[in-house]
Amino acid sequence: MTRGIHFEFQDGPSVFAALKSDDAPVSSRLIWEALATPVTMLATHAMFAGPEIMMDLPEVARTFDPRQVPAENQQVIPSAGDVIWYYQAPNQMAGLTNEVWEVGLFYGSGGRIFGPLGWTPCNIVASVSAGLDEFAAACAQIRLTGAKYVTLRRGE
């Protein structure tokens, strides 16, 4: 069976993303382990990256040292369905004193991992291969209606 992550909107659609265990073995394993218990968090829409929702892993899922995650399977132009891992240390970006433990999901084409710090390669840890359309419509609504709760949990 393929290990992966289920993304599920509260009162809405869900989608399964298969982990990239061969291409991103360390980061996909660490995300799998971090989701030993399902987590629910607010998903916001990216400002610079295009069709992406971003979720900050809560404290309970911060089970590894993010500075020890190697660069693997990185990209700056992700495909629709790609799931990224990104860590930003406190004060890495001016005015942002907190850590960012981002899991992002690109729900459409034309995405780019570009922000206030410029091009930012991120690890592609998983990918959605089917059923993205309905989930993508819910993701796009975040741009218009604001953040929504999403639950991430392990799946096979």
Long-range contacts (C-beta under 8 A, 24 or more apart in sequence): 1-156, 2-156, 3-28, 3-32, 3-154, 3-155, 3-156, 4-126, 4-154, 4-155, 4-156, 5-31, 5-32, 5-35, 5-83, 5-103, 5-126, 5-152, 5-153, 5-154, 5-155, 6-151, 6-152, 6-153, 6-154, 6-155, 7-105, 7-135, 7-150, 7-151, 7-152, 8-150, 8-151, 8-153, 9-43, 9-135, 9-138, 9-148, 9-149, 9-150, 10-40, 10-148, 10-149, 10-150, 10-151, 12-138, 12-148, 13-134, 13-135, 13-137, 13-138, 14-135, 15-128, 15-131, 15-132, 15-135, 16-128, 16-130, 16-131, 16-155, 17-81, 17-83, 17-105, 17-126, 17-127, 17-128, 18-126, 18-127, 18-128, 18-129, 19-125, 19-126, 20-73, 20-124, 20-125, 20-126, 20-127, 23-72, 23-73, 23-124, 24-72, 24-73, 24-123, 24-124, 24-125, 25-72, 26-69, 26-70, 26-72, 27-69, 27-70, 27-72, 27-73, 27-85, 27-123, 27-125, 28-125, 28-126, 30-63, 30-64, 30-69, 31-85, 31-103, 31-125, 31-126, 32-154, 33-63, 33-64, 34-61, 34-62, 34-63, 34-64, 35-61, 35-152, 35-153, 35-154, 36-63, 36-154, 37-61, 38-151, 38-152, 38-153, 38-154, 39-151, 39-152, 39-153, 40-149, 40-150, 40-151, 40-152, 41-149, 41-150, 41-152, 42-147, 42-148, 42-149, 42-150, 43-139, 43-142, 43-147, 43-148, 43-149, 43-150, 44-142, 44-147, 45-139, 45-142, 45-143, 45-147, 46-104, 47-115, 48-112, 48-114, 48-115, 48-116, 49-104, 49-106, 49-111, 49-112, 49-113, 49-114, 49-115, 50-106, 50-108, 50-110, 50-111, 50-112, 51-80, 51-106, 51-107, 51-108, 51-109, 51-110, 51-111, 51-136, 51-139, 51-140, 52-104, 52-105, 52-106, 52-107, 52-111, 53-104, 53-105, 53-107, 53-139, 53-142, 53-150, 54-102, 54-103, 54-104, 55-102, 55-103, 55-104, 55-105, 55-150, 55-152, 56-100, 56-101, 56-102, 57-101, 57-102, 57-103, 61-101, 62-101, 66-99, 66-101, 69-123, 71-121, 71-123, 72-123, 73-123, 73-124, 73-125, 74-121, 74-122, 74-123, 74-124, 75-113, 75-121, 75-122, 75-124, 76-112, 76-113, 76-114, 76-119, 76-120, 76-121, 76-122, 77-111, 77-112, 77-113, 78-106, 78-111, 78-112, 78-113, 78-122, 78-124, 79-106, 79-109, 79-111, 79-127, 80-106, 80-107, 80-108, 80-109, 80-111, 80-128, 80-132, 80-136, 81-105, 81-106, 81-107, 81-127, 81-128, 81-129, 81-132, 82-106, 82-111, 82-124, 82-126, 82-127, 82-128, 83-124, 83-125, 83-126, 83-127, 83-128, 84-113, 84-122, 84-123, 84-124, 84-125, 85-122, 85-123, 85-125, 86-113, 86-120, 86-122, 86-123, 92-117, 93-117, 103-152, 105-139, 107-132, 107-135, 107-136, 107-139, 107-140, 108-136, 108-139, 108-140
